[in-house]
C-alpha cells in the first residue's frame, strides 16, 4: 500500500495583487541628500556676557551689604541681635559671613563642575569642538 499526499493550494478570498505597495521613493520631491550648513538663528554671546555682568554686580552688592553690617557691628559696641548677647551676636554674624561667602563661591563653582562632568561623557571630537569654540 502506497500513501499519496496531495498539496492543494486553495485560492485566498482576497486578491493579494491589490495589497502590494507601490514602490516609494526615499525622499520627497525637491529634497537632496546633500547636507546644508547650520543656520545660526541666535547669538548667545551677548546674553551670556550680560548675565555674567548682572551676576557679578549682584555679588558685589551682596558683599558690600555684608561689609556694611560688619562695620556697624565693629563700630558700635552696643549693636547686637535682639534677645542675644553681644558675643552670641558676633558668632551669628561670623556664621552669616561664612555662609554668604560660601554661597558666592559655590554659585560660580558648581555650574563649572557640572559642565565638566557632562563634558567627560563626550567623545574626543566633541571636546575638541567645544574647546575651539571657547577659545574664540
Protein Blocks (a to p, Z undefined) as FASTA:
>chain_A
ZZdddddddddfbdfklmpccdddfbdehiafbdcddddfbdfklmmmmmmmmmmmmmmm
mmmmmmmmmmmmmmmmmbccehiafklmmmmmmmmmmmmmmmmmmmmmmmmmmmmmmmmm
pcfklmmmmmmmmmZZ
